Amino acid sequence: MVTNGEVTEPQYFKGLEKELEDVVIEVRHFRKDPGALAAVAKELKDKESDVGVSSSGYGVDGFQRVYVVTDVDEFTSKQFQEARRTCKEAGMELVLSNPCFEVWLIDHLVCCPDTYSRAKDVERKAIELGIVGGSRDKHIDYPSLEGKRNDACANAGKHNTSERKKARLNLNNMRFGPWTDMPSVIERIGRKRG
């Protein structure tokens, strides 16, 4: 997982790794726009392939999958289109949260309200539900989410409408929130475990 989230996303993926026990999730974070983030992820993936052994010590195929995880924030369509192009060329997956990753966190407990297209609203709801707290309200209370991935996927399906999916796939504008690509990540991890 290569993300521009400094606290929330890394904490979530480390919590998920611990919960699943038989999955190794390596998280790297960089303060970069989506296009630059995808470029860094490609470099890391290429370097891993060149070395032939992952830094985790699990052999030649250390990274079974590389995900570039980013919020929509204030980034531009052009930056997301660049990220998508780089991901496609490198065999990586671009994972978007619109407006922010907290959409996915909220979905663990309730469906993120359909009208929440601003990060401020989503973040406030995550605080209200007790999912996040601490410094800048970015630290996750992972135990409150544990074992609720299926609920989160079902709830995401309610706001990830077909109309929003078209906008998400086109990336011509960023007005498709609330949205999360995380159900596809969870599905893939489930298939690898199965």
C-alpha positions in Angstrom: 0.0 0.0 0.0 1.5 3.3 -1.1 -0.5 6.2 0.3 -0.3 9.9 0.8 -2.2 9.5 4.0 0.3 9.9 6.9 -1.7 8.5 9.8 -5.2 7.2 9.2 -4.5 4.9 6.2 -1.3 3.4 7.6 -3.0 2.7 10.9 -6.0 1.1 9.2 -3.9 -1.2 7.0 -1.7 -2.2 10.0 -4.9 -2.9 12.0 -6.2 -5.0 9.1 -3.0 -6.9 8.8 -3.1 -7.7 12.5 -6.7 -8.7 12.3 -6.3 -11.0 9.3 -3.1 -12.6 10.7 -2.2 -14.5 7.5 -1.8 -11.4 5.2 1.3 -9.2 5.1 0.5 -5.6 4.2 3.5 -3.3 3.7 2.5 0.4 4.0 4.6 3.3 2.6 3.4 6.9 2.8 4.6 9.9 0.9 3.4 13.5 0.8 2.7 13.6 -2.9 -0.2 14.3 -5.3 -1.8 11.2 -6.9 0.3 11.3 -10.1 3.6 11.6 -8.2 2.4 9.0 -5.6 1.8 6.5 -8.4 5.2 7.2 -9.9 6.8 6.5 -6.5 4.8 3.3 -6.2 6.0 2.2 -9.6 9.6 2.9 -8.6 9.2 0.8 -5.5 7.5 -2.0 -7.4 10.3 -2.0 -10.1 13.0 -1.9 -7.4 11.4 -4.9 -5.7 11.2 -6.8 -8.9 14.9 -6.0 -9.7 16.0 -7.2 -6.3 14.0 -10.4 -6.5 13.4 -10.6 -2.8 11.0 -8.4 -0.9 12.1 -6.4 2.0 9.7 -8.5 4.1 11.8 -11.6 3.2 9.0 -13.5 1.5 10.8 -14.3 -1.7 10.6 -13.4 -5.3 7.0 -12.3 -5.4 7.2 -10.1 -2.3 4.5 -7.8 -3.6 1.5 -9.8 -4.9 -0.3 -6.5 -5.5 0.5 -2.8 -5.3 -2.2 -0.3 -4.4 -1.9 3.4 -4.7 -4.3 4.8 -2.0 -5.3 8.4 -2.0 -8.1 10.8 -1.0 -9.6 13.2 -3.5 -8.8 16.2 -1.3 -8.0 19.2 -3.5 -6.3 17.3 -6.2 -7.1 17.8 -9.9 -8.6 15.5 -12.5 -5.4 15.7 -14.4 -3.4 14.4 -11.4 -5.8 11.5 -11.0 -5.7 10.7 -14.7 -1.9 10.6 -14.6 -2.1 8.3 -11.5 -4.5 6.0 -13.3 -2.3 5.9 -16.4 0.8 5.1 -14.3 -1.0 2.4 -12.3 -2.4 0.8 -15.5 1.0 0.7 -17.1 2.7 -0.7 -14.0 0.0 -3.3 -13.1 -1.0 -1.5 -9.9 -4.4 -0.5 -8.7 -5.5 3.1 -7.9 -7.7 3.2 -4.8 -9.7 6.4 -4.3 -11.6 7.7 -1.4 -13.9 10.7 -2.1 -13.7 13.0 -0.3 -11.5 11.2 2.2 -10.6 7.7 3.6 -12.9 8.3 6.6 -15.8 7.4 4.2 -14.6 3.8 4.4 -14.1 3.9 8.1 -17.7 5.2 8.6 -19.0 2.5 6.4 -17.8 -0.1 9.0 -20.5 1.2 11.5 -23.1 2.9 9.3 -23.5 3.9 5.7 -21.7 7.1 5.1 -24.4 9.7 4.5 -25.1 10.1 0.8 -24.9 13.9 1.1 -21.4 13.9 2.6 -19.2 15.1 -0.3 -17.0 17.5 1.8 -14.1 16.2 3.9 -15.2 18.3 6.8 -18.6 16.6 7.0 -17.1 13.1 6.7 -14.4 13.8 9.3 -16.9 15.2 11.7 -19.1 12.1 11.4 -16.0 9.8 12.0 -15.3 11.8 15.2 -19.0 11.6 16.2 -18.9 7.8 15.8 -15.7 7.5 17.9 -13.8 6.0 15.0 -11.0 8.6 15.1 -9.5 10.8 17.7 -6.1 11.9 19.0 -3.9 14.4 17.3 -5.8 16.2 14.6 -8.5 13.4 14.9 -6.5 11.2 12.6 -5.8 8.2 14.9 -8.1 5.2 14.4 -9.8 3.2 17.1 -9.3 0.0 15.1 -11.1 -2.2 17.7 -14.3 -0.4 16.9 -13.9 -1.5 13.2 -12.6 -5.0 13.7 -14.6 -7.8 12.1 -16.9 -5.3 10.3 -15.4 -5.4 6.8 -18.4 -7.1 5.3 -20.7 -4.5 6.8 -18.4 -1.8 5.4 -18.6 -3.3 1.9 -22.4 -3.6 2.1 -22.7 0.0 3.3 -20.3 1.3 0.6 -22.4 -0.4 -2.0 -25.3 1.9 -1.0 -23.5 5.1 -1.8 -21.2 3.8 -4.5 -24.0 4.2 -7.1 -23.7 3.3 -10.8 -23.9 7.0 -11.6 -21.0 7.8 -9.3 -19.1 4.8 -10.6 -19.2 6.3 -14.1 -17.7 9.6 -12.8 -15.1 7.6 -10.8 -14.1 5.7 -13.9 -13.9 8.7 -16.1 -12.1 11.0 -13.6 -13.1 14.0 -15.6 -14.2 15.7 -12.4 -14.1 14.8 -8.7 -17.8 15.3 -7.9 -18.6 11.6 -7.2 -18.5 11.5 -3.4 -19.1 9.9 -1.1 -17.2 7.0 -2.7 -14.6 4.4 -1.7 -12.7 1.8 -3.8 -11.9 -0.1 -0.6 -14.5 -2.9 -1.2 -12.4 -4.1 -4.2 -9.3 -4.2 -2.1 -11.0 -6.2 0.6 -12.4 -8.6 -2.0 -9.0 -9.2 -3.5 -7.4 -9.8 -0.1 -10.2 -12.3 0.6 -9.6 -14.2 -2.6 -5.9 -14.4 -1.8 -6.6 -15.8 1.6 -9.2 -18.2 0.3 
